[in-house]
Amino acid sequence: MNANTARLEELKASAKDQAAQIDALKKALDEAQSKARAAAASGGGGVSPYGEPAPDPAGKLGLGRDALPEEVAAWDGDVFPDGRGLPEGSGDVATGEELFLDRCATCHGDFGEGSGRWPVLAGGLDSLTDEDPVKTVGSYWPYLSTAYDYIHRSMPFGAAQTLSDDEAYAILAYILYSNDLVDEDFVLSKDNFLSVAMPNADGFIVDDRPETEYKKWRTEPCMTNCKDEVHITMHARVLDVTPDDGTGGDHASAAPAGGETQMASATETPAAAPASAPAIDPELAKKGEKVFKKCKACH
């Protein structure tokens, strides 16, 4: 069995596992909905799927019921920049790489470089001021919590919410490693989550225009001391925004009279002698060797 065949078998097995997980989720959802319908049909004296008395629908049009605390908690998975909402668990870079290759690389590439037109997740550092900036988790996102929340809530594409807490931590650890933000032995967890420094954390500002600018624009217009007559002094003919008055006059100003401007000839300067090649920095070479580990698979 060659490498391609083995990889294909791994993908088939992974797809089968994901399909089984989805079937289990659908079955659990069907059971919960059946219990909820039975509880609603029993009226105020019924029993909810969690064994509690069903709320009395009187005065509320008789449609549905209030969500139970357990149901709200099941959807309340937000993770905030200050760490609120993070679950217990952890994940290391090596495990994250395996999961990423299996669950994410089809769209995002093996190294987060993006496949086709799917989003790039790694690289782009210091490119935000370029004409074509590369916005990735490492170069653009200000909060690590945004990445965890999105991965855990919406990924993988087509199989959202099938990742465990530990798997989400591990995949995010690998993405951080792909952006050169952590070392290869890094383990991401709830305890050290806020210690990860995001390069663009200070790259966003609060939109304070409602407080600082809107009040200037929304004052009553001045309607006093207006001119009796308005004279048009110039036409924007180049932009074609001023209607033609029919006179055919040319309002463009003529070029000033006078002699032609002479261009001073530039004095040629001798080319500087080429500088000698700088000596190799041992510390920089050591860092380069560490980063090159990511390239060894291909190069």
Secondary structure in CASP SS format (residue, H / E / C, confidence):
PFRMAT SS
TARGET T0000
AUTHOR 0000-0000-0000
METHOD secondary structure of the structure
MODEL  1
M C 1.00
N C 1.00
A H 1.00
N H 1.00
T H 1.00
A H 1.00
R H 1.00
L H 1.00
E H 1.00
E H 1.00
L H 1.00
K H 1.00
A H 1.00
S H 1.00
A H 1.00
K H 1.00
D H 1.00
Q H 1.00
A H 1.00
A H 1.00
Q H 1.00
I H 1.00
D H 1.00
A H 1.00
L H 1.00
K H 1.00
K H 1.00
A H 1.00
L H 1.00
D H 1.00
E H 1.00
A H 1.00
Q H 1.00
S H 1.00
K H 1.00
A H 1.00
R H 1.00
A H 1.00
A H 1.00
A H 1.00
A H 1.00
S C 1.00
G H 1.00
G H 1.00
G H 1.00
G C 1.00
V E 1.00
S C 1.00
P C 1.00
Y C 1.00
G C 1.00
E C 1.00
P E 1.00
A C 1.00
P C 1.00
D C 1.00
P C 1.00
A C 1.00
G C 1.00
K C 1.00
L C 1.00
G C 1.00
L C 1.00
G C 1.00
R C 1.00
D C 1.00
A C 1.00
L C 1.00
P H 1.00
E H 1.00
E H 1.00
V H 1.00
A H 1.00
A H 1.00
W H 1.00
D C 1.00
G C 1.00
D C 1.00
V C 1.00
F C 1.00
P C 1.00
D C 1.00
G C 1.00
R C 1.00
G C 1.00
L C 1.00
P C 1.00
E C 1.00
G C 1.00
S E 1.00
G E 1.00
D E 1.00
V H 1.00
A H 1.00
T H 1.00
G H 1.00
E H 1.00
E H 1.00
L H 1.00
F H 1.00
L H 1.00
D H 1.00
R H 1.00
C C 1.00
A H 1.00
T H 1.00
C H 1.00
H H 1.00
G C 1.00
D C 1.00
F C 1.00
G C 1.00
E C 1.00
G C 1.00
S C 1.00
G C 1.00
R C 1.00
W C 1.00
P C 1.00
V C 1.00
L C 1.00
A C 1.00
G C 1.00
G C 1.00
L C 1.00
D C 1.00
S C 1.00
L C 1.00
T C 1.00
D C 1.00
E C 1.00
D C 1.00
P C 1.00
V C 1.00
K C 1.00
T C 1.00
V C 1.00
G C 1.00
S C 1.00
Y C 1.00
W C 1.00
P C 1.00
Y C 1.00
L H 1.00
S H 1.00
T H 1.00
A H 1.00
Y H 1.00
D H 1.00
Y H 1.00
I H 1.00
H H 1.00
R H 1.00
S H 1.00
M C 1.00
P C 1.00
F C 1.00
G C 1.00
A C 1.00
A C 1.00
Q C 1.00
T C 1.00
L C 1.00
S C 1.00
D H 1.00
D H 1.00
E H 1.00
A H 1.00
Y H 1.00
A H 1.00
I H 1.00
L H 1.00
A H 1.00
Y H 1.00
I H 1.00
L H 1.00
Y H 1.00
S H 1.00
N C 1.00
D C 1.00
L C 1.00
V C 1.00
D C 1.00
E C 1.00
D C 1.00
F C 1.00
V E 1.00
L E 1.00
S E 1.00
K C 1.00
D C 1.00
N C 1.00
F H 1.00
L H 1.00
S H 1.00
V C 1.00
A C 1.00
M C 1.00
P C 1.00
N C 1.00
A C 1.00
D C 1.00
G C 1.00
F C 1.00
I C 1.00
V C 1.00
D C 1.00
D C 1.00
R H 1.00
P H 1.00
E H 1.00
T H 1.00
E C 1.00
Y H 1.00
K H 1.00
K H 1.00
W H 1.00
R C 1.00
T C 1.00
E C 1.00
P C 1.00
C C 1.00
M C 1.00
T C 1.00
N C 1.00
C C 1.00
K C 1.00
D C 1.00
E C 1.00
V C 1.00
H C 1.00
I C 1.00
T C 1.00
M C 1.00
H C 1.00
A C 1.00
R C 1.00
V C 1.00
L C 1.00
D C 1.00
V C 1.00
T C 1.00
P C 1.00
D C 1.00
D C 1.00
G C 1.00
T C 1.00
G C 1.00
G C 1.00
D C 1.00
H C 1.00
A C 1.00
S C 1.00
A C 1.00
A C 1.00
P C 1.00
A C 1.00
G C 1.00
G C 1.00
E C 1.00
T C 1.00
Q C 1.00
M C 1.00
A C 1.00
S C 1.00
A C 1.00
T C 1.00
E C 1.00
T C 1.00
P C 1.00
A C 1.00
A C 1.00
A C 1.00
P C 1.00
A C 1.00
S C 1.00
A C 1.00
P C 1.00
A C 1.00
I C 1.00
D C 1.00
P H 1.00
E H 1.00
L H 1.00
A H 1.00
K H 1.00
K H 1.00
G H 1.00
E H 1.00
K H 1.00
V H 1.00
F H 1.00
K H 1.00
K H 1.00
C C 1.00
K C 1.00
A C 1.00
C C 1.00
H C 1.00
END
